[in-house]
Amino acid sequence: MTFALRAHVSATDTDHGMVLLDEADGRYWQLNHTGALILHALLDGATPQQTAQRLGERYPAVSAERTAGDVASFIRALTAAHLVAAR
């Protein structure tokens, strides 16, 4: 499963990560570098499992179980906020 931003969401990279704007309700979401890394990977077509692996490569001290759980939680939060959709 891969993901895409919903049509009403725009994203901009920043020095500190990324900002998402939900143009439907005017809400902003600020992502830190790790959140931006995860979202970029997902938007580039990586599966959640591949994204967790990339996260683990970036932060080798973090267990594979933790990175997989963090990616899953992040996806749930973005989906619940109607910012991304599965393709």
N, C-alpha and C positions, 0 to 999 in steps of 0.2 A: 504494500500500500504506500502510495506517495501522497503528497499534499500540495495545495496551492492556496494562495491568499484569496479570500473572497473578493468579488468584484468591487465592493465598497471599501476595501482596505488598501491603503498605500503604505509603503515601507521606505525608510531612509536610514542609511548607515550613518553613524555618528562616531566621534572619537571614543565614546564610552560604550558602544554597542550598536543599538538600533532603536528607532522609534517607529511605532505603528500608529496610524491614524485610522480610526473607524469613521469614515465619512458619513455613515448613516446616522450616527448619534453624536459625532464630534468628540468622542473620547480618544485620548492618547494612551499608548502603552509604551513604556520604556523598558528595553531589554538590555541586560548587561552583556559583556563579551561572550559569556557562555551561552546565554539565551540566543544571541545573534548567531553564534556558531551552529547551534542546533537548528535554528530556523533556516539558515542558509542551506545547510545540508539537506533538510527536508524539501525545501523549495527547488533544490537542484536535482531532485529525483531519488535521493537516498531513502532507503526504507528506515523505519525506526531502529531496526537491528544494526544496520550499517551506520546510522547516526550515533548510536550508543558506542559502537566500536571506535568511530572517529573521536568521540569525546574521551574514551578511555586512552587513546593514543596521545591525546593532548594533555591529559591528567593521569599519568600512569599509577599514581598512588591511590587512585579511586578504583574500587572493585568493579568488575563487569556487572554484577548484580545491581550495584548502586547506579551506574550510568544508565542501565536499561530502565530502572525504575524512574530515574530523573527524566529521561526522555519521554517515557509514557505519561508521567504526571504533567510535563510541559505540553504535550499534545492534547491531553484532556482539558487543560486550562485554556489553551488557544481555541479549541473546538467549542467549549462551553461559552466562551466570549464571542463566538461567531466570527473569529478572525481568519480561520483556515477551514478548508474542506478537504476531505479525502477524495482522491481521483482514482 
